[in-house]
């Protein structure tokens, strides 16, 4: 299950934004996908943790850019015009992906 969870997690982080972009903006899906992929920058808050990477830690609620206040900001961005909409969607998808990972950690 560990290999499956890692494959799922990283596929959702790096591949799903392009599928979503293809659905929401077929004419510019590459550009939209890259913008949403760029929202991976919110993982910079992992550098504040000790250890920086812990495969058994749930990011949600632990890291500042993965908390409720940040999620509210990301959701708010979804109501602004492009590219803010894409950035907000990318961040929300990022948090949902991390949430799936947290759920899978509890299954182990």
Secondary structure in CASP SS format (residue, H / E / C, confidence):
PFRMAT SS
TARGET T0000
AUTHOR 0000-0000-0000
METHOD secondary structure of the structure
MODEL  1
X C 1.00
X H 1.00
X H 1.00
X H 1.00
X H 1.00
X H 1.00
X H 1.00
X H 1.00
X H 1.00
X H 1.00
X H 1.00
X H 1.00
X H 1.00
X H 1.00
X C 1.00
X H 1.00
X H 1.00
X H 1.00
X H 1.00
X H 1.00
X H 1.00
X H 1.00
X H 1.00
X H 1.00
X C 1.00
X H 1.00
X H 1.00
X H 1.00
X H 1.00
X H 1.00
X H 1.00
X H 1.00
X H 1.00
X H 1.00
X H 1.00
X H 1.00
X H 1.00
X H 1.00
X H 1.00
X H 1.00
X H 1.00
X H 1.00
X H 1.00
X H 1.00
X H 1.00
X H 1.00
X H 1.00
X H 1.00
X C 1.00
X C 1.00
X C 1.00
X C 1.00
X C 1.00
X C 1.00
X C 1.00
X C 1.00
X C 1.00
X C 1.00
X C 1.00
X C 1.00
X C 1.00
X C 1.00
X C 1.00
X H 1.00
X H 1.00
X H 1.00
X C 1.00
X H 1.00
X H 1.00
X H 1.00
X H 1.00
X H 1.00
X H 1.00
X H 1.00
X H 1.00
X H 1.00
X H 1.00
X C 1.00
X C 1.00
X C 1.00
X C 1.00
X C 1.00
X C 1.00
X H 1.00
X H 1.00
X H 1.00
X H 1.00
X H 1.00
X H 1.00
X H 1.00
X H 1.00
X H 1.00
X H 1.00
X H 1.00
X H 1.00
X H 1.00
X H 1.00
X H 1.00
X H 1.00
X H 1.00
X H 1.00
X H 1.00
X H 1.00
X H 1.00
X H 1.00
X H 1.00
X H 1.00
X C 1.00
END
